[in-house]
């Protein structure tokens, strides 16, 4: 009878130990999974940040290009206006000369 009881106790102890081990393993696995998930999240966040930075850089570059283009256009316009003004001035001078010539003819 006593032997039987001892055997039963031993079996119970072994079973409990097994259960404890299983639980420990499960816990370890869960922790591992949680860690992996966290790492993945961090990686995703980093990727997003990089993408945002790249986008910002691209936008800045675009803005710079647009500004340059506008400046160039303005300069071109200014040049054209100056040329036009010069031409107009020349035409006026020519007209004045012609008028003077005609006046001169009239005097003669």
Backbone atoms as SQL, in Angstrom:
CREATE TABLE atoms (id INTEGER PRIMARY KEY, chain TEXT, resi INTEGER, resn TEXT, atom TEXT, x REAL, y REAL, z REAL);
INSERT INTO atoms VALUES
  (1, 'A', 1, 'UNK', 'N', 0.850, -1.213, 0.000),
  (2, 'A', 1, 'UNK', 'CA', 0.000, 0.000, 0.000),
  (3, 'A', 1, 'UNK', 'C', 0.877, 1.252, 0.000),
  (4, 'A', 2, 'UNK', 'N', 1.875, 1.240, 0.837),
  (5, 'A', 2, 'UNK', 'CA', 2.722, 2.426, 0.936),
  (6, 'A', 2, 'UNK', 'C', 3.477, 2.645, -0.380),
  (7, 'A', 3, 'UNK', 'N', 3.912, 1.535, -0.957),
  (8, 'A', 3, 'UNK', 'CA', 4.643, 1.619, -2.218),
  (9, 'A', 3, 'UNK', 'C', 3.758, 2.225, -3.305),
  (10, 'A', 4, 'UNK', 'N', 2.556, 1.802, -3.307),
  (11, 'A', 4, 'UNK', 'CA', 1.610, 2.301, -4.306),
  (12, 'A', 4, 'UNK', 'C', 1.443, 3.823, -4.150),
  (13, 'A', 5, 'UNK', 'N', 1.322, 4.251, -2.937),
  (14, 'A', 5, 'UNK', 'CA', 1.140, 5.678, -2.655),
  (15, 'A', 5, 'UNK', 'C', 2.373, 6.466, -3.108),
  (16, 'A', 6, 'UNK', 'N', 3.529, 5.889, -2.787),
  (17, 'A', 6, 'UNK', 'CA', 4.765, 6.559, -3.176),
  (18, 'A', 6, 'UNK', 'C', 4.859, 6.667, -4.690),
  (19, 'A', 7, 'UNK', 'N', 4.475, 5.610, -5.359),
  (20, 'A', 7, 'UNK', 'CA', 4.530, 5.601, -6.823),
  (21, 'A', 7, 'UNK', 'C', 3.592, 6.674, -7.378),
  (22, 'A', 8, 'UNK', 'N', 2.430, 6.731, -6.803),
  (23, 'A', 8, 'UNK', 'CA', 1.442, 7.725, -7.253),
  (24, 'A', 8, 'UNK', 'C', 1.985, 9.133, -7.061),
  (25, 'A', 9, 'UNK', 'N', 2.582, 9.370, -5.912),
  (26, 'A', 9, 'UNK', 'CA', 3.136, 10.691, -5.633),
  (27, 'A', 9, 'UNK', 'C', 4.238, 11.045, -6.620),
  (28, 'A', 10, 'UNK', 'N', 5.068, 10.076, -6.897),
  (29, 'A', 10, 'UNK', 'CA', 6.161, 10.295, -7.822),
  (30, 'A', 10, 'UNK', 'C', 5.611, 10.658, -9.200),
  (31, 'A', 11, 'UNK', 'N', 4.620, 9.894, -9.616),
  (32, 'A', 11, 'UNK', 'CA', 4.007, 10.143, -10.926),
  (33, 'A', 11, 'UNK', 'C', 3.421, 11.551, -10.973),
  (34, 'A', 12, 'UNK', 'N', 2.774, 11.918, -9.899),
  (35, 'A', 12, 'UNK', 'CA', 2.158, 13.241, -9.834),
  (36, 'A', 12, 'UNK', 'C', 3.226, 14.331, -9.922),
  (37, 'A', 13, 'UNK', 'N', 4.305, 14.099, -9.209),
  (38, 'A', 13, 'UNK', 'CA', 5.391, 15.072, -9.227),
  (39, 'A', 13, 'UNK', 'C', 5.947, 15.228, -10.632),
  (40, 'A', 14, 'UNK', 'N', 6.157, 14.081, -11.271),
  (41, 'A', 14, 'UNK', 'CA', 6.697, 14.094, -12.635),
  (42, 'A', 14, 'UNK', 'C', 5.755, 14.853, -13.567),
  (43, 'A', 15, 'UNK', 'N', 4.496, 14.594, -13.407),
  (44, 'A', 15, 'UNK', 'CA', 3.491, 15.248, -14.245),
  (45, 'A', 15, 'UNK', 'C', 3.522, 16.762, -14.024),
  (46, 'A', 16, 'UNK', 'N', 3.579, 17.143, -12.788),
  (47, 'A', 16, 'UNK', 'CA', 3.611, 18.571, -12.462),
  (48, 'A', 16, 'UNK', 'C', 4.848, 19.228, -13.058),
  (49, 'A', 17, 'UNK', 'N', 5.970, 18.525, -12.954),
  (50, 'A', 17, 'UNK', 'CA', 7.210, 19.062, -13.493),
  (51, 'A', 17, 'UNK', 'C', 7.070, 19.256, -15.005),
  (52, 'A', 18, 'UNK', 'N', 6.512, 18.277, -15.663),
  (53, 'A', 18, 'UNK', 'CA', 6.325, 18.334, -17.107),
  (54, 'A', 18, 'UNK', 'C', 5.459, 19.542, -17.473),
  (55, 'A', 19, 'UNK', 'N', 4.393, 19.687, -16.722),
  (56, 'A', 19, 'UNK', 'CA', 3.475, 20.800, -16.973),
  (57, 'A', 19, 'UNK', 'C', 4.199, 22.137, -16.795),
  (58, 'A', 20, 'UNK', 'N', 4.992, 22.207, -15.741),
  (59, 'A', 20, 'UNK', 'CA', 5.719, 23.437, -15.471),
  (60, 'A', 20, 'UNK', 'C', 6.678, 23.745, -16.622),
  (61, 'A', 21, 'UNK', 'N', 7.355, 22.701, -17.095),
  (62, 'A', 21, 'UNK', 'CA', 8.284, 22.879, -18.208),
  (63, 'A', 21, 'UNK', 'C', 7.553, 23.362, -19.456),
  (64, 'A', 22, 'UNK', 'N', 6.429, 22.731, -19.716),
  (65, 'A', 22, 'UNK', 'CA', 5.635, 23.108, -20.888),
  (66, 'A', 22, 'UNK', 'C', 5.225, 24.571, -20.793),
  (67, 'A', 23, 'UNK', 'N', 4.774, 24.965, -19.609),
  (68, 'A', 23, 'UNK', 'CA', 4.350, 26.349, -19.414),
  (69, 'A', 23, 'UNK', 'C', 5.506, 27.317, -19.665),
  (70, 'A', 24, 'UNK', 'N', 6.672, 26.927, -19.160),
  (71, 'A', 24, 'UNK', 'CA', 7.849, 27.769, -19.321),
  (72, 'A', 24, 'UNK', 'C', 8.166, 27.943, -20.804),
  (73, 'A', 25, 'UNK', 'N', 8.118, 26.806, -21.501),
  (74, 'A', 25, 'UNK', 'CA', 8.411, 26.851, -22.928),
  (75, 'A', 25, 'UNK', 'C', 7.425, 27.760, -23.653),
  (76, 'A', 26, 'UNK', 'N', 6.169, 27.601, -23.308),
  (77, 'A', 26, 'UNK', 'CA', 5.120, 28.418, -23.927),
  (78, 'A', 26, 'UNK', 'C', 5.385, 29.896, -23.692),
  (79, 'A', 27, 'UNK', 'N', 5.748, 30.213, -22.457),
  (80, 'A', 27, 'UNK', 'CA', 6.007, 31.595, -22.098),
  (81, 'A', 27, 'UNK', 'C', 7.174, 32.150, -22.915),
  (82, 'A', 28, 'UNK', 'N', 8.223, 31.328, -23.029),
  (83, 'A', 28, 'UNK', 'CA', 9.388, 31.744, -23.804),
  (84, 'A', 28, 'UNK', 'C', 8.995, 32.037, -25.243),
  (85, 'A', 29, 'UNK', 'N', 8.194, 31.150, -25.800),
  (86, 'A', 29, 'UNK', 'CA', 7.756, 31.325, -27.187),
  (87, 'A', 29, 'UNK', 'C', 6.957, 32.609, -27.352),
  (88, 'A', 30, 'UNK', 'N', 6.083, 32.849, -26.404),
  (89, 'A', 30, 'UNK', 'CA', 5.269, 34.061, -26.461),
  (90, 'A', 30, 'UNK', 'C', 6.139, 35.303, -26.402),
  (91, 'A', 31, 'UNK', 'N', 7.120, 35.256, -25.509),
  (92, 'A', 31, 'UNK', 'CA', 8.032, 36.391, -25.384),
  (93, 'A', 31, 'UNK', 'C', 8.785, 36.619, -26.686),
  (94, 'A', 32, 'UNK', 'N', 9.238, 35.528, -27.273),
  (95, 'A', 32, 'UNK', 'CA', 9.976, 35.598, -28.530),
  (96, 'A', 32, 'UNK', 'C', 9.102, 36.251, -29.608),
  (97, 'A', 33, 'UNK', 'N', 7.868, 35.790, -29.651),
  (98, 'A', 33, 'UNK', 'CA', 6.933, 36.307, -30.641),
  (99, 'A', 33, 'UNK', 'C', 6.707, 37.807, -30.436),
  (100, 'A', 34, 'UNK', 'N', 6.537, 38.178, -29.199),
  (101, 'A', 34, 'UNK', 'CA', 6.306, 39.580, -28.879),
  (102, 'A', 34, 'UNK', 'C', 7.505, 40.422, -29.322),
  (103, 'A', 35, 'UNK', 'N', 8.701, 39.889, -29.061),
  (104, 'A', 35, 'UNK', 'CA', 9.912, 40.594, -29.454),
  (105, 'A', 35, 'UNK', 'C', 9.973, 40.766, -30.969),
  (106, 'A', 36, 'UNK', 'N', 9.692, 39.685, -31.659),
  (107, 'A', 36, 'UNK', 'CA', 9.725, 39.719, -33.124),
  (108, 'A', 36, 'UNK', 'C', 8.736, 40.748, -33.660),
  (109, 'A', 37, 'UNK', 'N', 7.551, 40.744, -33.076),
  (110, 'A', 37, 'UNK', 'CA', 6.526, 41.694, -33.514),
  (111, 'A', 37, 'UNK', 'C', 6.992, 43.128, -33.304),
  (112, 'A', 38, 'UNK', 'N', 7.610, 43.360, -32.151),
  (113, 'A', 38, 'UNK', 'CA', 8.105, 44.698, -31.837),
  (114, 'A', 38, 'UNK', 'C', 9.170, 45.117, -32.843),
  (115, 'A', 39, 'UNK', 'N', 10.070, 44.177, -33.138),
  (116, 'A', 39, 'UNK', 'CA', 11.126, 44.466, -34.109),
  (117, 'A', 39, 'UNK', 'C', 10.529, 44.820, -35.454),
  (118, 'A', 40, 'UNK', 'N', 9.528, 44.065, -35.849),
  (119, 'A', 40, 'UNK', 'CA', 8.884, 44.315, -37.136),
  (120, 'A', 40, 'UNK', 'C', 8.247, 45.703, -37.149),
  (121, 'A', 41, 'UNK', 'N', 7.578, 46.023, -36.075),
  (122, 'A', 41, 'UNK', 'CA', 6.935, 47.334, -35.975),
  (123, 'A', 41, 'UNK', 'C', 7.967, 48.448, -36.105),
  (124, 'A', 42, 'UNK', 'N', 9.083, 48.275, -35.379),
  (125, 'A', 42, 'UNK', 'CA', 10.133, 49.281, -35.427),
  (126, 'A', 42, 'UNK', 'C', 10.674, 49.429, -36.848),
  (127, 'A', 43, 'UNK', 'N', 10.887, 48.292, -37.497),
  (128, 'A', 43, 'UNK', 'CA', 11.401, 48.312, -38.866),
  (129, 'A', 43, 'UNK', 'C', 10.427, 49.064, -39.775),
  (130, 'A', 44, 'UNK', 'N', 9.143, 48.780, -39.603),
  (131, 'A', 44, 'UNK', 'CA', 8.129, 49.455, -40.425),
  (132, 'A', 44, 'UNK', 'C', 8.135, 50.951, -40.176),
  (133, 'A', 45, 'UNK', 'N', 8.241, 51.317, -38.902),
  (134, 'A', 45, 'UNK', 'CA', 8.274, 52.748, -38.559),
  (135, 'A', 45, 'UNK', 'C', 9.460, 53.430, -39.209),
  (136, 'A', 46, 'UNK', 'N', 10.609, 52.756, -39.124),
  (137, 'A', 46, 'UNK', 'CA', 11.819, 53.317, -39.715),
  (138, 'A', 46, 'UNK', 'C', 11.634, 53.515, -41.220),
  (139, 'A', 47, 'UNK', 'N', 11.044, 52.507, -41.843),
  (140, 'A', 47, 'UNK', 'CA', 10.818, 52.579, -43.286),
  (141, 'A', 47, 'UNK', 'C', 9.932, 53.774, -43.613),
  (142, 'A', 48, 'UNK', 'N', 8.879, 53.937, -42.840),
  (143, 'A', 48, 'UNK', 'CA', 7.969, 55.060, -43.066),
  (144, 'A', 48, 'UNK', 'C', 8.690, 56.389, -42.921),
  (145, 'A', 49, 'UNK', 'N', 9.514, 56.470, -41.882),
  (146, 'A', 49, 'UNK', 'CA', 10.265, 57.707, -41.657),
  (147, 'A', 49, 'UNK', 'C', 11.159, 58.004, -42.843),
  (148, 'A', 50, 'UNK', 'N', 11.846, 56.964, -43.328),
  (149, 'A', 50, 'UNK', 'CA', 12.738, 57.148, -44.473),
  (150, 'A', 50, 'UNK', 'C', 11.951, 57.623, -45.681),
  (151, 'A', 51, 'UNK', 'N', 10.800, 57.004, -45.893),
  (152, 'A', 51, 'UNK', 'CA', 9.965, 57.389, -47.035),
  (153, 'A', 51, 'UNK', 'C', 9.545, 58.844, -46.927),
  (154, 'A', 52, 'UNK', 'N', 9.157, 59.244, -45.725),
  (155, 'A', 52, 'UNK', 'CA', 8.744, 60.633, -45.518),
  (156, 'A', 52, 'UNK', 'C', 9.892, 61.589, -45.799),
  (157, 'A', 53, 'UNK', 'N', 11.083, 61.222, -45.302),
  (158, 'A', 53, 'UNK', 'CA', 12.247, 62.064, -45.533),
  (159, 'A', 53, 'UNK', 'C', 12.515, 62.210, -47.018),
  (160, 'A', 54, 'UNK', 'N', 12.440, 61.083, -47.723),
  (161, 'A', 54, 'UNK', 'CA', 12.691, 61.099, -49.161),
  (162, 'A', 54, 'UNK', 'C', 11.677, 61.996, -49.852),
  (163, 'A', 55, 'UNK', 'N', 10.424, 61.851, -49.456),
  (164, 'A', 55, 'UNK', 'CA', 9.364, 62.659, -50.057),
  (165, 'A', 55, 'UNK', 'C', 9.644, 64.142, -49.838),
  (166, 'A', 56, 'UNK', 'N', 10.031, 64.468, -48.605),
  (167, 'A', 56, 'UNK', 'CA', 10.308, 65.855, -48.279),
  (168, 'A', 56, 'UNK', 'C', 11.439, 66.393, -49.134),
  (169, 'A', 57, 'UNK', 'N', 12.495, 65.582, -49.264),
  (170, 'A', 57, 'UNK', 'CA', 13.629, 65.996, -50.086),
  (171, 'A', 57, 'UNK', 'C', 13.180, 66.249, -51.514),
  (172, 'A', 58, 'UNK', 'N', 12.384, 65.327, -52.026),
  (173, 'A', 58, 'UNK', 'CA', 11.904, 65.461, -53.407),
  (174, 'A', 58, 'UNK', 'C', 11.094, 66.740, -53.561),
  (175, 'A', 59, 'UNK', 'N', 10.230, 66.993, -52.586),
  (176, 'A', 59, 'UNK', 'CA', 9.399, 68.196, -52.654),
  (177, 'A', 59, 'UNK', 'C', 10.259, 69.448, -52.638),
  (178, 'A', 60, 'UNK', 'N', 11.278, 69.433, -51.768),
  (179, 'A', 60, 'UNK', 'CA', 12.167, 70.584, -51.682),
  (180, 'A', 60, 'UNK', 'C', 12.883, 70.804, -53.007),
  (181, 'A', 61, 'UNK', 'N', 13.367, 69.710, -53.594),
  (182, 'A', 61, 'UNK', 'CA', 14.052, 69.806, -54.881),
  (183, 'A', 61, 'UNK', 'C', 13.115, 70.388, -55.932),
  (184, 'A', 62, 'UNK', 'N', 11.888, 69.893, -55.924),
  (185, 'A', 62, 'UNK', 'CA', 10.913, 70.367, -56.894),
  (186, 'A', 62, 'UNK', 'C', 10.670, 71.867, -56.709),
  (187, 'A', 63, 'UNK', 'N', 10.529, 72.263, -55.472),
  (188, 'A', 63, 'UNK', 'CA', 10.286, 73.669, -55.177),
  (189, 'A', 63, 'UNK', 'C', 11.451, 74.518, -55.675),
  (190, 'A', 64, 'UNK', 'N', 12.674, 74.027, -55.438),
  (191, 'A', 64, 'UNK', 'CA', 13.857, 74.753, -55.899),
  (192, 'A', 64, 'UNK', 'C', 13.851, 74.878, -57.408),
  (193, 'A', 65, 'UNK', 'N', 13.569, 73.767, -58.076),
  (194, 'A', 65, 'UNK', 'CA', 13.541, 73.771, -59.541),
  (195, 'A', 65, 'UNK', 'C', 12.512, 74.769, -60.046),
  (196, 'A', 66, 'UNK', 'N', 11.347, 74.746, -59.434),
  (197, 'A', 66, 'UNK', 'CA', 10.285, 75.663, -59.864),
  (198, 'A', 66, 'UNK', 'C', 10.729, 77.105, -59.684),
  (199, 'A', 67, 'UNK', 'N', 11.366, 77.370, -58.553),
  (200, 'A', 67, 'UNK', 'CA', 11.827, 78.728, -58.283),
  (201, 'A', 67, 'UNK', 'C', 12.831, 79.168, -59.336),
  (202, 'A', 68, 'UNK', 'N', 13.755, 78.260, -59.657),
  (203, 'A', 68, 'UNK', 'CA', 14.774, 78.572, -60.654),
  (204, 'A', 68, 'UNK', 'C', 14.112, 78.874, -61.989),
  (205, 'A', 69, 'UNK', 'N', 13.154, 78.031, -62.333),
  (206, 'A', 69, 'UNK', 'CA', 12.463, 78.210, -63.604),
  (207, 'A', 69, 'UNK', 'C', 11.782, 79.573, -63.647),
  (208, 'A', 70, 'UNK', 'N', 11.111, 79.899, -62.564),
  (209, 'A', 70, 'UNK', 'CA', 10.424, 81.185, -62.509),
  (210, 'A', 70, 'UNK', 'C', 11.407, 82.330, -62.667),
  (211, 'A', 71, 'UNK', 'N', 12.539, 82.202, -61.984),
  (212, 'A', 71, 'UNK', 'CA', 13.546, 83.246, -62.050),
  (213, 'A', 71, 'UNK', 'C', 14.030, 83.409, -63.478),
  (214, 'A', 72, 'UNK', 'N', 14.326, 82.278, -64.116),
  (215, 'A', 72, 'UNK', 'CA', 14.796, 82.315, -65.499),
  (216, 'A', 72, 'UNK', 'C', 13.758, 82.985, -66.395),
  (217, 'A', 73, 'UNK', 'N', 12.509, 82.594, -66.194),
  (218, 'A', 73, 'UNK', 'CA', 11.438, 83.181, -67.008),
  (219, 'A', 73, 'UNK', 'C', 11.370, 84.684, -66.801),
  (220, 'A', 74, 'UNK', 'N', 11.463, 85.098, -65.553),
  (221, 'A', 74, 'UNK', 'CA', 11.410, 86.527, -65.254),
  (222, 'A', 74, 'UNK', 'C', 12.566, 87.260, -65.912),
  (223, 'A', 75, 'UNK', 'N', 13.749, 86.669, -65.828),
  (224, 'A', 75, 'UNK', 'CA', 14.921, 87.294, -66.447),
  (225, 'A', 75, 'UNK', 'C', 14.718, 87.429, -67.948),
  (226, 'A', 76, 'UNK', 'N', 14.231, 86.359, -68.561),
  (227, 'A', 76, 'UNK', 'CA', 13.971, 86.397, -70.006),
  (228, 'A', 76, 'UNK', 'C', 12.994, 87.509, -70.340),
  (229, 'A', 77, 'UNK', 'N', 11.945, 87.576, -69.553),
  (230, 'A', 77, 'UNK', 'CA', 10.922, 88.601, -69.789),
  (231, 'A', 77, 'UNK', 'C', 11.541, 89.990, -69.700),
  (232, 'A', 78, 'UNK', 'N', 12.365, 90.174, -68.676),
  (233, 'A', 78, 'UNK', 'CA', 13.002, 91.466, -68.467),
  (234, 'A', 78, 'UNK', 'C', 13.864, 91.829, -69.669),
  (235, 'A', 79, 'UNK', 'N', 14.627, 90.842, -70.133),
  (236, 'A', 79, 'UNK', 'CA', 15.480, 91.079, -71.295),
  (237, 'A', 79, 'UNK', 'C', 14.635, 91.495, -72.485),
  (238, 'A', 80, 'UNK', 'N', 13.547, 90.756, -72.690),
  (239, 'A', 80, 'UNK', 'CA', 12.668, 91.068, -73.824),
  (240, 'A', 80, 'UNK', 'C', 12.135, 92.481, -73.705),
  (241, 'A', 81, 'UNK', 'N', 11.714, 92.843, -72.509),
  (242, 'A', 81, 'UNK', 'CA', 11.177, 94.189, -72.304),
  (243, 'A', 81, 'UNK', 'C', 12.239, 95.242, -72.594),
  (244, 'A', 82, 'UNK', 'N', 13.453, 94.984, -72.116),
  (245, 'A', 82, 'UNK', 'CA', 14.536, 95.932, -72.364),
  (246, 'A', 82, 'UNK', 'C', 14.789, 96.078, -73.850),
  (247, 'A', 83, 'UNK', 'N', 14.825, 94.925, -74.533),
  (248, 'A', 83, 'UNK', 'CA', 15.042, 94.954, -75.987),
  (249, 'A', 83, 'UNK', 'C', 13.947, 95.759, -76.662),
  (250, 'A', 84, 'UNK', 'N', 12.717, 95.516, -76.241),
  (251, 'A', 84, 'UNK', 'CA', 11.587, 96.229, -76.827),
  (252, 'A', 84, 'UNK', 'C', 11.734, 97.732, -76.586),
  (253, 'A', 85, 'UNK', 'N', 12.107, 98.086, -75.397),
  (254, 'A', 85, 'UNK', 'CA', 12.268, 99.495, -75.065),
  (255, 'A', 85, 'UNK', 'C', 13.355, 100.114, -75.940),
  (256, 'A', 86, 'UNK', 'N', 14.450, 99.375, -76.124),
  (257, 'A', 86, 'UNK', 'CA', 15.535, 99.879, -76.968),
  (258, 'A', 86, 'UNK', 'C', 15.049, 100.088, -78.392),
  (259, 'A', 87, 'UNK', 'N', 14.333, 99.079, -78.889),
  (260, 'A', 87, 'UNK', 'CA', 13.809, 99.179, -80.259),
  (261, 'A', 87, 'UNK', 'C', 12.905, 100.394, -80.396),
  (262, 'A', 88, 'UNK', 'N', 12.044, 100.564, -79.414),
  (263, 'A', 88, 'UNK', 'CA', 11.121, 101.704, -79.469),
  (264, 'A', 88, 'UNK', 'C', 11.906, 103.007, -79.484),
  (265, 'A', 89, 'UNK', 'N', 12.928, 103.060, -78.652),
  (266, 'A', 89, 'UNK', 'CA', 13.743, 104.267, -78.597),
  (267, 'A', 89, 'UNK', 'C', 14.398, 104.534, -79.953),
  (268, 'A', 90, 'UNK', 'N', 14.933, 103.478, -80.534),
  (269, 'A', 90, 'UNK', 'CA', 15.581, 103.620, -81.845),
  (270, 'A', 90, 'UNK', 'C', 14.580, 104.126, -82.870),
  (271, 'A', 91, 'UNK', 'N', 13.384, 103.532, -82.835),
  (272, 'A', 91, 'UNK', 'CA', 12.353, 103.958, -83.799),
  (273, 'A', 91, 'UNK', 'C', 12.037, 105.442, -83.606),
  (274, 'A', 92, 'UNK', 'N', 11.917, 105.849, -82.356),
  (275, 'A', 92, 'UNK', 'CA', 11.614, 107.254, -82.084),
  (276, 'A', 92, 'UNK', 'C', 12.715, 108.145, -82.628),
  (277, 'A', 93, 'UNK', 'N', 13.949, 107.744, -82.394),
  (278, 'A', 93, 'UNK', 'CA', 15.070, 108.539, -82.888),
  (279, 'A', 93, 'UNK', 'C', 15.022, 108.645, -84.402),
  (280, 'A', 94, 'UNK', 'N', 14.751, 107.501, -85.045),
  (281, 'A', 94, 'UNK', 'CA', 14.673, 107.503, -86.509),
  (282, 'A', 94, 'UNK', 'C', 13.578, 108.451, -86.975),
  (283, 'A', 95, 'UNK', 'N', 12.443, 108.369, -86.296),
  (284, 'A', 95, 'UNK', 'CA', 11.334, 109.247, -86.687),
  (285, 'A', 95, 'UNK', 'C', 11.740, 110.711, -86.519),
  (286, 'A', 96, 'UNK', 'N', 12.422, 110.987, -85.409),
  (287, 'A', 96, 'UNK', 'CA', 12.863, 112.362, -85.168),
  (288, 'A', 96, 'UNK', 'C', 13.819, 112.807, -86.264),
  (289, 'A', 97, 'UNK', 'N', 14.740, 111.949, -86.629),
  (290, 'A', 97, 'UNK', 'CA', 15.701, 112.280, -87.678),
  (291, 'A', 97, 'UNK', 'C', 14.972, 112.562, -88.984),
  (292, 'A', 98, 'UNK', 'N', 14.013, 111.660, -89.295),
  (293, 'A', 98, 'UNK', 'CA', 13.243, 111.847, -90.537),
  (294, 'A', 98, 'UNK', 'C', 12.531, 113.198, -90.512),
  (295, 'A', 99, 'UNK', 'N', 11.931, 113.489, -89.350),
  (296, 'A', 99, 'UNK', 'CA', 11.205, 114.750, -89.224),
  (297, 'A', 99, 'UNK', 'C', 12.168, 115.917, -89.446),
  (298, 'A', 100, 'UNK', 'N', 13.353, 115.783, -88.829),
  (299, 'A', 100, 'UNK', 'CA', 14.348, 116.845, -88.974),
  (300, 'A', 100, 'UNK', 'C', 14.731, 117.002, -90.434),
  (301, 'A', 101, 'UNK', 'N', 14.928, 115.855, -91.084),
  (302, 'A', 101, 'UNK', 'CA', 15.289, 115.920, -92.508),
  (303, 'A', 101, 'UNK', 'C', 14.205, 116.627, -93.294),
  (304, 'A', 102, 'UNK', 'N', 12.957, 116.226, -92.985),
  (305, 'A', 102, 'UNK', 'CA', 11.836, 116.858, -93.705),
  (306, 'A', 102, 'UNK', 'C', 11.793, 118.344, -93.403),
  (307, 'A', 103, 'UNK', 'N', 11.991, 118.703, -92.139),
  (308, 'A', 103, 'UNK', 'CA', 11.997, 120.114, -91.760),
  (309, 'A', 103, 'UNK', 'C', 13.123, 120.804, -92.511),
  (310, 'A', 104, 'UNK', 'N', 14.264, 120.131, -92.599),
  (311, 'A', 104, 'UNK', 'CA', 15.410, 120.699, -93.295),
  (312, 'A', 104, 'UNK', 'C', 15.082, 120.936, -94.752),
  (313, 'A', 105, 'UNK', 'N', 14.368, 119.959, -95.345),
  (314, 'A', 105, 'UNK', 'CA', 13.965, 120.101, -96.733),
  (315, 'A', 105, 'UNK', 'C', 13.070, 121.322, -96.878),
  (316, 'A', 106, 'UNK', 'N', 12.189, 121.481, -95.921),
  (317, 'A', 106, 'UNK', 'CA', 11.237, 122.563, -95.999),
  (318, 'A', 106, 'UNK', 'C', 11.976, 123.915, -95.909),
  (319, 'A', 107, 'UNK', 'N', 13.001, 123.923, -95.062),
  (320, 'A', 107, 'UNK', 'CA', 13.778, 125.167, -94.917),
  (321, 'A', 107, 'UNK', 'C', 14.481, 125.462, -96.222),
  (322, 'A', 108, 'UNK', 'N', 15.063, 124.400, -96.818),
  (323, 'A', 108, 'UNK', 'CA', 15.747, 124.637, -98.099),
  (324, 'A', 108, 'UNK', 'C', 14.691, 124.863, -99.112);
